[in-house]
Amino acid sequence: MAVLRELRRRARHIAPPVLAACVLSYFAYHAVQGDRGLLAWLQLRQDLAAAKAEETQLAQEHARLEQRVGLLRSDSLDADLLDQQAHALLGYGRPDEYVILLPEAERDSR
């Protein structure tokens, strides 16, 4: 009986710090690993940086296409671009012309 009483007395002194340590560990773990924790925040920052880079790339592509469309408008028609588009779409050329076909990746960069 004396051993049991001694264990209960010591448990009363040890239980609050152990419980506090468990609660603190729980919140610390979720502050780092949780859905809104530090690692999730870092992942969101990386996703945001990638999305901004893609937005910049798409904005440049949009500007390039806008410029090309602007050259085909009737008020500022570029004859060379019109001729190039006619040859590309229709596949026609004059007998004195040489046609050099570029690989797809090289054509897209122009």
C-alpha positions in Angstrom: 0.0 0.0 0.0 2.8 2.4 0.8 4.2 2.0 -2.7 0.8 2.7 -4.3 0.4 5.8 -2.2 3.9 7.0 -3.1 3.2 6.6 -6.8 0.0 8.6 -6.5 1.8 11.4 -4.7 4.6 11.6 -7.3 2.1 11.3 -10.2 0.3 14.4 -8.9 3.5 16.4 -9.1 4.6 15.0 -12.5 1.2 15.0 -14.3 0.8 18.7 -15.0 4.3 19.2 -16.6 3.9 16.1 -18.7 0.4 17.2 -19.8 1.7 20.6 -20.6 4.6 19.1 -22.6 2.2 17.0 -24.6 -0.1 19.9 -25.4 2.9 22.1 -26.4 4.2 19.3 -28.6 0.8 18.9 -30.3 0.6 22.6 -31.1 4.3 22.8 -32.2 3.9 19.8 -34.5 0.8 21.3 -36.2 2.4 24.7 -36.4 5.1 23.1 -38.7 3.3 20.2 -40.3 -0.4 21.2 -40.3 -2.6 22.4 -43.2 -1.8 26.0 -42.3 1.7 25.3 -40.9 5.1 26.5 -41.9 5.7 23.9 -44.5 2.4 24.5 -46.2 3.1 28.2 -46.2 6.5 27.6 -47.9 4.8 25.4 -50.5 2.3 28.1 -51.2 5.0 30.6 -51.7 6.7 28.3 -54.2 3.4 27.8 -56.0 2.9 31.6 -56.1 6.3 32.2 -57.5 5.7 29.5 -60.2 2.4 31.0 -61.1 3.9 34.5 -61.4 6.6 33.2 -63.7 4.0 31.5 -65.8 1.9 34.7 -65.8 4.9 36.7 -67.1 5.6 34.1 -69.8 2.0 34.1 -70.9 1.9 38.0 -70.9 4.9 38.0 -73.2 3.3 35.5 -75.5 0.1 37.5 -75.5 2.0 40.7 -76.3 3.8 38.9 -79.2 0.6 37.6 -80.6 -1.1 41.0 -80.2 1.7 42.6 -82.2 1.4 40.0 -84.9 -2.4 40.5 -85.1 -1.9 44.2 -85.2 0.3 43.8 -88.3 -2.6 42.0 -90.0 -5.2 44.6 -89.4 -6.5 46.5 -92.5 -5.4 49.9 -91.2 -1.7 48.8 -90.8 -1.3 45.8 -93.1 2.2 44.5 -93.4 2.5 43.0 -96.9 5.4 40.7 -95.9 3.6 39.2 -93.0 0.4 38.7 -95.1 2.5 37.0 -97.8 4.1 34.8 -95.2 0.8 33.8 -93.7 -0.7 33.1 -97.2 2.2 30.8 -98.0 2.0 29.0 -94.7 -1.8 28.5 -94.8 -2.3 27.8 -98.4 1.0 26.1 -99.2 1.5 28.2 -102.4 4.6 29.9 -103.7 5.9 31.4 -106.9 8.0 29.4 -109.2 11.1 31.5 -108.5 10.9 31.2 -104.7 12.8 28.8 -102.5 11.0 27.5 -99.4 13.0 26.6 -96.4 11.0 24.7 -93.7 12.2 25.2 -90.2 11.7 22.7 -87.4 8.5 23.3 -85.3 10.4 24.6 -82.2 12.4 27.1 -84.3 9.2 28.4 -86.0 7.4 28.9 -82.7 10.2 31.1 -81.3 9.7 33.7 -84.1 
